[in-house]
Amino acid sequence: MKKVLTLFLVSVLILVVSLMGISFAKTDVNEVTDVTSENSITVSGQGIVYAKPDVGYVNVGVEIQRLTAKEASEENAKIMNQIVSALLKLGVKEDDLTTLDYSIQPVYNYPEKEAPVLVGYMVRNNLSIKITKKLANGDLDTGFLSEVLDAATSNGANVISGLSFDISNKDELKLEAIKLAMEDAKKKAEAALEVVDEKIKGVAEINISDVYYPVYRDVKNITSEMQTPIFTGTESVQVTVNVKFIF
């Protein structure tokens, strides 16, 4: 009897404690912050800066096919050495010469309904040439670039490709283009706000994206008998900004 009574009292105590736990449990309270939003307008602006290229690049190559890989590689090396010697003698800096690729590949004929027939080996060697020589006014010396191409072809280069031009101070031009783009965006925002009698009070956000347009030229069909005319044209650095103005 005492044991049953004890179990009953323990059960009652557990129930009371449980009820007390529920009654004293904390309730989460969400804090609400009052934020006053500001009026804003988002506009885009563009800035473009043009400049004449002052660096040139061109790739010259030698492709030789012979019966054996040894014959093809030896003749290819002989011609490429002639080309490099002529370029250095002309005034091209050795640091401005870079080997782009060198490959030796078997060449097959594929007779109809017959097994492929090995007919020789093709060796390709391509060299990139950087031209930095300038005229007295700072422009790229395109006449010298023409001499480089003519020297390469007259000494055995049979592949010419990748003629392109670059600007050495693109970072400076980009900063100038950013300023122009921001001025453009500000003018647009001011014009829009003037209609509703508002003025710019500040800037909340600025996003900048830039685009650079290198200039490429087609230099196919160059032969050693012709003086190669080269024209650099102009290049552009373009920047677009998206600006969120507060008013």
Secondary structure per residue as TSV (DSSP state, phi and psi in degrees):
chain	resnum	aa	ss	phi	psi
A	1	M	-	360.0	-44.6
A	2	K	H	-63.1	-36.8
A	3	K	H	-65.5	-40.8
A	4	V	H	-65.6	-41.8
A	5	L	H	-63.2	-40.2
A	6	T	H	-63.2	-44.9
A	7	L	H	-61.5	-37.6
A	8	F	H	-65.2	-43.1
A	9	L	H	-65.9	-38.9
A	10	V	H	-62.5	-42.1
A	11	S	H	-63.0	-41.9
A	12	V	H	-64.0	-40.5
A	13	L	H	-63.0	-43.6
A	14	I	H	-61.4	-41.0
A	15	L	H	-64.2	-42.0
A	16	V	H	-63.8	-44.8
A	17	V	H	-61.6	-41.1
A	18	S	H	-61.9	-43.1
A	19	L	H	-64.7	-39.3
A	20	M	H	-64.5	-38.5
A	21	G	H	-62.0	-39.5
A	22	I	H	-69.2	-41.4
A	23	S	H	-69.2	-24.3
A	24	F	T	-103.7	5.9
A	25	A	-	-65.0	141.6
A	26	K	-	-78.8	147.2
A	27	T	-	-107.5	126.8
A	28	D	-	-66.2	137.7
A	29	V	-	-119.4	122.3
A	30	N	-	-81.7	125.8
A	31	E	-	-85.0	136.1
A	32	V	-	-113.6	122.2
A	33	T	-	-100.9	130.0
A	34	D	-	-85.9	111.8
A	35	V	-	-113.3	125.3
A	36	T	-	-91.2	115.3
A	37	S	-	-78.9	145.2
A	38	E	-	-101.5	150.2
A	39	N	-	-71.9	141.5
A	40	S	E	-146.1	159.6
A	41	I	E	-139.6	134.2
A	42	T	E	-111.1	125.5
A	43	V	E	-132.7	160.0
A	44	S	E	-110.3	151.0
A	45	G	E	-137.5	151.5
A	46	Q	E	-124.7	143.2
A	47	G	E	-135.3	128.4
A	48	I	E	-126.8	130.5
A	49	V	E	-121.6	130.7
A	50	Y	E	-106.2	145.7
A	51	A	E	-153.6	154.6
A	52	K	-	-84.9	134.2
A	53	P	-	-60.8	146.6
A	54	D	-	-124.5	9.4
A	55	V	E	-137.3	137.7
A	56	G	E	-123.6	151.4
A	57	Y	E	-134.3	143.1
A	58	V	E	-151.2	146.1
A	59	N	E	-107.5	131.4
A	60	V	E	-122.4	143.8
A	61	G	E	-141.6	163.7
A	62	V	E	-127.6	125.1
A	63	E	E	-119.9	121.3
A	64	I	E	-129.7	130.6
A	65	Q	E	-117.0	127.3
A	66	R	E	-138.3	173.9
A	67	L	S	-64.9	-37.2
A	68	T	S	-118.6	156.5
A	69	A	H	-64.3	-35.8
A	70	K	H	-63.2	-46.6
A	71	E	H	-62.3	-44.0
A	72	A	H	-66.1	-43.1
A	73	S	H	-69.7	-38.1
A	74	E	H	-66.1	-43.8
A	75	E	H	-69.0	-38.3
A	76	N	H	-61.6	-45.6
A	77	A	H	-62.5	-40.1
A	78	K	H	-61.2	-45.6
A	79	I	H	-68.0	-43.0
A	80	M	H	-64.7	-37.0
A	81	N	H	-63.4	-37.9
A	82	Q	H	-62.6	-42.5
A	83	I	H	-63.7	-48.1
A	84	V	H	-61.6	-43.4
A	85	S	H	-60.7	-42.2
A	86	A	H	-65.2	-39.2
A	87	L	H	-67.5	-42.9
A	88	L	H	-64.6	-39.8
A	89	K	H	-64.8	-32.8
A	90	L	H	-71.9	-25.3
A	91	G	T	124.0	3.2
A	92	V	-	-71.7	136.4
A	93	K	-	-78.0	142.4
A	94	E	G	-61.5	-33.9
A	95	D	G	-66.4	-16.4
A	96	D	G	-95.2	10.0
A	97	L	E	-109.6	128.5
A	98	T	E	-136.3	128.1
A	99	T	E	-74.9	120.8
A	100	L	E	-82.3	-46.6
A	101	D	E	-161.4	156.4
A	102	Y	E	-144.0	128.5
A	103	S	E	-145.2	150.2
A	104	I	E	-126.2	121.4
A	105	Q	E	-133.4	139.9
A	106	P	E	-70.6	148.8
A	107	V	E	-117.6	129.6
A	108	Y	E	-120.2	150.0
A	109	N	E	-99.0	148.6
A	110	Y	-	-123.1	81.4
A	111	P	-	-62.4	148.0
A	112	E	T	-64.4	127.9
A	113	K	T	62.2	24.1
A	114	E	S	-132.0	164.1
A	115	A	-	-70.0	149.0
A	116	P	-	-57.2	145.3
A	117	V	E	-116.8	123.9
A	118	L	E	-71.5	122.9
A	119	V	E	-114.3	-5.5
A	120	G	E	158.3	-165.6
A	121	Y	E	-134.2	140.3
A	122	M	E	-108.4	126.8
A	123	V	E	-113.7	126.3
A	124	R	E	-118.4	135.0
A	125	N	E	-139.0	117.3
A	126	N	E	-117.5	135.1
A	127	L	E	-122.2	132.1
A	128	S	E	-96.4	133.8
A	129	I	E	-118.8	127.1
A	130	K	E	-101.7	130.2
A	131	I	E	-112.9	120.9
A	132	T	-	-123.4	-0.9
A	133	K	-	-64.5	133.9
A	134	K	B	-121.3	158.7
A	135	L	-	-81.5	175.2
A	136	A	T	-61.6	-29.5
A	137	N	T	-85.5	2.3
A	138	G	S	95.1	-8.9
A	139	D	-	-74.2	155.1
A	140	L	B	-63.6	136.0
A	141	D	-	-80.2	89.7
A	142	T	H	-70.2	-23.6
A	143	G	H	-64.1	-39.8
A	144	F	H	-66.8	-38.3
A	145	L	H	-61.5	-39.9
A	146	S	H	-62.3	-41.4
A	147	E	H	-63.1	-37.2
A	148	V	H	-62.6	-46.5
A	149	L	H	-63.2	-43.1
A	150	D	H	-65.6	-39.0
A	151	A	H	-65.1	-38.9
A	152	A	H	-66.0	-47.1
A	153	T	H	-70.1	-37.0
A	154	S	H	-70.8	-16.4
A	155	N	T	-105.1	13.1
A	156	G	T	116.3	-3.9
A	157	A	-	-65.4	127.5
A	158	N	-	-117.4	9.3
A	159	V	E	-135.3	121.9
A	160	I	E	-126.4	128.3
A	161	S	E	-157.7	172.1
A	162	G	E	65.8	31.0
A	163	L	E	-70.1	122.3
A	164	S	E	-147.1	165.2
A	165	F	E	-129.9	152.9
A	166	D	E	-141.1	165.9
A	167	I	-	-114.6	126.9
A	168	S	T	-75.1	-25.3
A	169	N	T	-109.7	45.7
A	170	K	H	-60.1	-34.2
A	171	D	H	-63.0	-41.1
A	172	E	H	-65.6	-41.0
A	173	L	H	-66.5	-34.7
A	174	K	H	-63.9	-42.5
A	175	L	H	-61.8	-40.1
A	176	E	H	-64.8	-40.3
A	177	A	H	-67.0	-34.9
A	178	I	H	-62.2	-43.6
A	179	K	H	-61.0	-43.6
A	180	L	H	-64.0	-39.6
A	181	A	H	-66.3	-40.5
A	182	M	H	-66.1	-40.4
A	183	E	H	-62.6	-39.3
A	184	D	H	-64.2	-44.2
A	185	A	H	-64.3	-41.3
A	186	K	H	-63.9	-42.3
A	187	K	H	-61.9	-40.8
A	188	K	H	-64.9	-43.3
A	189	A	H	-64.8	-43.5
A	190	E	H	-62.9	-39.4
A	191	A	H	-64.4	-40.4
A	192	A	H	-69.7	-41.6
A	193	L	H	-73.6	-26.3
A	194	E	H	-61.0	-33.8
A	195	V	H	-64.3	-31.8
A	196	V	T	-107.6	20.4
A	197	D	T	55.9	44.6
A	198	E	-	-124.2	159.9
A	199	K	-	-131.7	154.9
A	200	I	-	-69.3	130.6
A	201	K	-	-106.3	-22.4
A	202	G	E	178.8	-175.1
A	203	V	E	-124.1	130.1
A	204	A	E	-97.0	-30.8
A	205	E	E	-159.3	143.0
A	206	I	E	-134.9	128.3
A	207	N	E	-120.3	132.1
A	208	I	E	-122.4	133.3
A	209	S	E	-134.1	139.2
A	210	D	E	-124.4	150.4
A	211	V	E	-132.1	133.1
A	212	Y	E	-118.9	134.3
A	213	Y	E	-113.5	96.2
A	214	P	-	-70.4	157.0
A	215	V	E	-105.3	126.9
A	216	Y	E	-114.5	149.3
A	217	R	E	-128.4	145.8
A	218	D	-	-85.9	124.2
A	219	V	-	-124.9	36.9
A	220	K	T	-75.2	159.7
A	221	N	T	63.3	31.2
A	222	I	-	-82.8	132.4
A	223	T	-	-124.9	164.9
A	224	S	T	-72.0	-12.8
A	225	E	T	-86.1	-7.9
A	226	M	S	-115.2	145.2
A	227	Q	-	-83.9	119.8
A	228	T	-	-81.0	115.3
A	229	P	-	-81.3	134.5
A	230	I	-	-128.6	132.0
A	231	F	-	-128.2	126.8
A	232	T	-	-81.2	-30.6
A	233	G	-	67.1	-156.1
A	234	T	-	-126.7	156.4
A	235	E	E	-119.8	161.1
A	236	S	E	-129.5	146.1
A	237	V	E	-116.2	117.7
A	238	Q	E	-115.0	135.0
A	239	V	E	-126.4	135.5
A	240	T	E	-118.0	132.0
A	241	V	E	-120.2	144.0
A	242	N	E	-116.3	117.4
A	243	V	E	-120.1	131.8
A	244	K	E	-101.5	107.4
A	245	F	E	-93.9	143.5
A	246	I	E	-99.9	137.7
A	247	F	-	-137.3	360.0
